[in-house]
Amino acid sequence: METTKGHYIFGTVKVGERGQIIIPKEARQVFDIKAGDTLIVLGDEKWGIAVTKADVLEKHAYDVFKKISEGQTDADQ
């Protein structure tokens, strides 16, 4: 269910005995997740966990590292 533009609630999932979850079909469709895709699991003790496609995070990480190497910060922009 899309709550506001670009924000979704896909429901709940149960963690299996081996720690596996099933990503809901609608979430896989919205984010174009297919069998064999690499996902990254991030964690913050206050906010919880997040799962994202590795290529999405890779692009953002590249942009951040590029700005760092150029000596830019968000305040400089």
PyMOL commands that place a pseudoatom at each C-alpha (Angstrom):
pseudoatom trace, name=CA, resn=MET, resi=1, chain=A, elem=C, hetatm=0, pos=[0.000, 0.000, 0.000]
pseudoatom trace, name=CA, resn=GLU, resi=2, chain=A, elem=C, hetatm=0, pos=[1.412, 3.390, -0.980]
pseudoatom trace, name=CA, resn=THR, resi=3, chain=A, elem=C, hetatm=0, pos=[0.914, 5.775, 1.952]
pseudoatom trace, name=CA, resn=THR, resi=4, chain=A, elem=C, hetatm=0, pos=[2.266, 8.947, 0.364]
pseudoatom trace, name=CA, resn=LYS, resi=5, chain=A, elem=C, hetatm=0, pos=[4.077, 9.434, -2.918]
pseudoatom trace, name=CA, resn=GLY, resi=6, chain=A, elem=C, hetatm=0, pos=[7.020, 7.047, -2.881]
pseudoatom trace, name=CA, resn=HIS, resi=7, chain=A, elem=C, hetatm=0, pos=[6.391, 5.677, 0.641]
pseudoatom trace, name=CA, resn=TYR, resi=8, chain=A, elem=C, hetatm=0, pos=[4.953, 2.196, 1.139]
pseudoatom trace, name=CA, resn=ILE, resi=9, chain=A, elem=C, hetatm=0, pos=[3.770, -0.230, 3.775]
pseudoatom trace, name=CA, resn=PHE, resi=10, chain=A, elem=C, hetatm=0, pos=[4.121, -3.760, 2.450]
pseudoatom trace, name=CA, resn=GLY, resi=11, chain=A, elem=C, hetatm=0, pos=[2.792, -5.544, 5.514]
pseudoatom trace, name=CA, resn=THR, resi=12, chain=A, elem=C, hetatm=0, pos=[4.606, -7.873, 7.842]
pseudoatom trace, name=CA, resn=VAL, resi=13, chain=A, elem=C, hetatm=0, pos=[6.836, -10.878, 7.313]
pseudoatom trace, name=CA, resn=LYS, resi=14, chain=A, elem=C, hetatm=0, pos=[7.886, -13.644, 9.670]
pseudoatom trace, name=CA, resn=VAL, resi=15, chain=A, elem=C, hetatm=0, pos=[11.470, -14.638, 10.235]
pseudoatom trace, name=CA, resn=GLY, resi=16, chain=A, elem=C, hetatm=0, pos=[12.014, -18.332, 9.612]
pseudoatom trace, name=CA, resn=GLU, resi=17, chain=A, elem=C, hetatm=0, pos=[14.115, -20.648, 11.764]
pseudoatom trace, name=CA, resn=ARG, resi=18, chain=A, elem=C, hetatm=0, pos=[17.157, -19.971, 9.583]
pseudoatom trace, name=CA, resn=GLY, resi=19, chain=A, elem=C, hetatm=0, pos=[16.706, -16.178, 9.835]
pseudoatom trace, name=CA, resn=GLN, resi=20, chain=A, elem=C, hetatm=0, pos=[15.179, -15.858, 6.371]
pseudoatom trace, name=CA, resn=ILE, resi=21, chain=A, elem=C, hetatm=0, pos=[12.367, -13.544, 5.358]
pseudoatom trace, name=CA, resn=ILE, resi=22, chain=A, elem=C, hetatm=0, pos=[10.292, -13.367, 2.193]
pseudoatom trace, name=CA, resn=ILE, resi=23, chain=A, elem=C, hetatm=0, pos=[10.153, -9.957, 0.574]
pseudoatom trace, name=CA, resn=PRO, resi=24, chain=A, elem=C, hetatm=0, pos=[6.527, -9.302, -0.395]
pseudoatom trace, name=CA, resn=LYS, resi=25, chain=A, elem=C, hetatm=0, pos=[5.756, -9.545, -4.119]
pseudoatom trace, name=CA, resn=GLU, resi=26, chain=A, elem=C, hetatm=0, pos=[4.588, -5.924, -4.328]
pseudoatom trace, name=CA, resn=ALA, resi=27, chain=A, elem=C, hetatm=0, pos=[7.861, -4.727, -2.765]
pseudoatom trace, name=CA, resn=ARG, resi=28, chain=A, elem=C, hetatm=0, pos=[9.859, -6.828, -5.239]
pseudoatom trace, name=CA, resn=GLN, resi=29, chain=A, elem=C, hetatm=0, pos=[7.885, -5.309, -8.115]
pseudoatom trace, name=CA, resn=VAL, resi=30, chain=A, elem=C, hetatm=0, pos=[8.170, -1.694, -6.919]
pseudoatom trace, name=CA, resn=PHE, resi=31, chain=A, elem=C, hetatm=0, pos=[11.915, -1.997, -6.326]
pseudoatom trace, name=CA, resn=ASP, resi=32, chain=A, elem=C, hetatm=0, pos=[12.621, -4.359, -9.243]
pseudoatom trace, name=CA, resn=ILE, resi=33, chain=A, elem=C, hetatm=0, pos=[14.134, -7.048, -7.003]
pseudoatom trace, name=CA, resn=LYS, resi=34, chain=A, elem=C, hetatm=0, pos=[14.728, -10.318, -8.807]
pseudoatom trace, name=CA, resn=ALA, resi=35, chain=A, elem=C, hetatm=0, pos=[16.198, -13.691, -7.894]
pseudoatom trace, name=CA, resn=GLY, resi=36, chain=A, elem=C, hetatm=0, pos=[19.974, -13.405, -7.749]
pseudoatom trace, name=CA, resn=ASP, resi=37, chain=A, elem=C, hetatm=0, pos=[20.027, -9.683, -6.895]
pseudoatom trace, name=CA, resn=THR, resi=38, chain=A, elem=C, hetatm=0, pos=[22.418, -8.668, -4.126]
pseudoatom trace, name=CA, resn=LEU, resi=39, chain=A, elem=C, hetatm=0, pos=[20.882, -6.834, -1.181]
pseudoatom trace, name=CA, resn=ILE, resi=40, chain=A, elem=C, hetatm=0, pos=[22.599, -5.012, 1.667]
pseudoatom trace, name=CA, resn=VAL, resi=41, chain=A, elem=C, hetatm=0, pos=[21.258, -5.208, 5.216]
pseudoatom trace, name=CA, resn=LEU, resi=42, chain=A, elem=C, hetatm=0, pos=[22.036, -2.118, 7.291]
pseudoatom trace, name=CA, resn=GLY, resi=43, chain=A, elem=C, hetatm=0, pos=[21.442, -1.809, 11.015]
pseudoatom trace, name=CA, resn=ASP, resi=44, chain=A, elem=C, hetatm=0, pos=[21.117, 0.907, 13.614]
pseudoatom trace, name=CA, resn=GLU, resi=45, chain=A, elem=C, hetatm=0, pos=[20.410, -0.032, 17.235]
pseudoatom trace, name=CA, resn=LYS, resi=46, chain=A, elem=C, hetatm=0, pos=[18.008, 2.913, 17.604]
pseudoatom trace, name=CA, resn=TRP, resi=47, chain=A, elem=C, hetatm=0, pos=[16.175, 2.809, 14.242]
pseudoatom trace, name=CA, resn=GLY, resi=48, chain=A, elem=C, hetatm=0, pos=[16.337, -0.881, 13.346]
pseudoatom trace, name=CA, resn=ILE, resi=49, chain=A, elem=C, hetatm=0, pos=[17.314, -2.534, 10.080]
pseudoatom trace, name=CA, resn=ALA, resi=50, chain=A, elem=C, hetatm=0, pos=[16.948, -1.579, 6.436]
pseudoatom trace, name=CA, resn=VAL, resi=51, chain=A, elem=C, hetatm=0, pos=[17.343, -3.688, 3.310]
pseudoatom trace, name=CA, resn=THR, resi=52, chain=A, elem=C, hetatm=0, pos=[18.269, -2.141, -0.017]
pseudoatom trace, name=CA, resn=LYS, resi=53, chain=A, elem=C, hetatm=0, pos=[19.585, -3.259, -3.378]
pseudoatom trace, name=CA, resn=ALA, resi=54, chain=A, elem=C, hetatm=0, pos=[23.375, -3.146, -3.418]
pseudoatom trace, name=CA, resn=ASP, resi=55, chain=A, elem=C, hetatm=0, pos=[23.544, -1.205, -6.686]
pseudoatom trace, name=CA, resn=VAL, resi=56, chain=A, elem=C, hetatm=0, pos=[21.376, 1.593, -5.230]
pseudoatom trace, name=CA, resn=LEU, resi=57, chain=A, elem=C, hetatm=0, pos=[23.619, 2.010, -2.207]
pseudoatom trace, name=CA, resn=GLU, resi=58, chain=A, elem=C, hetatm=0, pos=[26.726, 1.663, -4.357]
pseudoatom trace, name=CA, resn=LYS, resi=59, chain=A, elem=C, hetatm=0, pos=[25.716, 4.709, -6.439]
pseudoatom trace, name=CA, resn=HIS, resi=60, chain=A, elem=C, hetatm=0, pos=[25.091, 6.817, -3.329]
pseudoatom trace, name=CA, resn=ALA, resi=61, chain=A, elem=C, hetatm=0, pos=[28.369, 5.673, -1.752]
pseudoatom trace, name=CA, resn=TYR, resi=62, chain=A, elem=C, hetatm=0, pos=[30.230, 6.555, -4.962]
pseudoatom trace, name=CA, resn=ASP, resi=63, chain=A, elem=C, hetatm=0, pos=[28.679, 10.056, -4.950]
pseudoatom trace, name=CA, resn=VAL, resi=64, chain=A, elem=C, hetatm=0, pos=[29.620, 10.585, -1.290]
pseudoatom trace, name=CA, resn=PHE, resi=65, chain=A, elem=C, hetatm=0, pos=[33.203, 9.405, -1.801]
pseudoatom trace, name=CA, resn=LYS, resi=66, chain=A, elem=C, hetatm=0, pos=[33.522, 11.569, -4.909]
pseudoatom trace, name=CA, resn=LYS, resi=67, chain=A, elem=C, hetatm=0, pos=[32.436, 14.662, -2.952]
pseudoatom trace, name=CA, resn=ILE, resi=68, chain=A, elem=C, hetatm=0, pos=[34.859, 13.792, -0.164]
pseudoatom trace, name=CA, resn=SER, resi=69, chain=A, elem=C, hetatm=0, pos=[37.736, 13.410, -2.592]
pseudoatom trace, name=CA, resn=GLU, resi=70, chain=A, elem=C, hetatm=0, pos=[36.852, 16.760, -4.157]
pseudoatom trace, name=CA, resn=GLY, resi=71, chain=A, elem=C, hetatm=0, pos=[36.798, 18.362, -0.705]
pseudoatom trace, name=CA, resn=GLN, resi=72, chain=A, elem=C, hetatm=0, pos=[33.071, 19.187, -0.841]
pseudoatom trace, name=CA, resn=THR, resi=73, chain=A, elem=C, hetatm=0, pos=[30.531, 18.914, 1.934]
pseudoatom trace, name=CA, resn=ASP, resi=74, chain=A, elem=C, hetatm=0, pos=[26.774, 19.460, 1.916]
pseudoatom trace, name=CA, resn=ALA, resi=75, chain=A, elem=C, hetatm=0, pos=[27.401, 22.937, 3.372]
pseudoatom trace, name=CA, resn=ASP, resi=76, chain=A, elem=C, hetatm=0, pos=[29.569, 23.787, 0.350]
pseudoatom trace, name=CA, resn=GLN, resi=77, chain=A, elem=C, hetatm=0, pos=[26.799, 23.149, -2.155]
for i in range(1, 77): cmd.bond("trace and resi %d" % i, "trace and resi %d" % (i + 1))
show_as sticks, trace
zoom trace
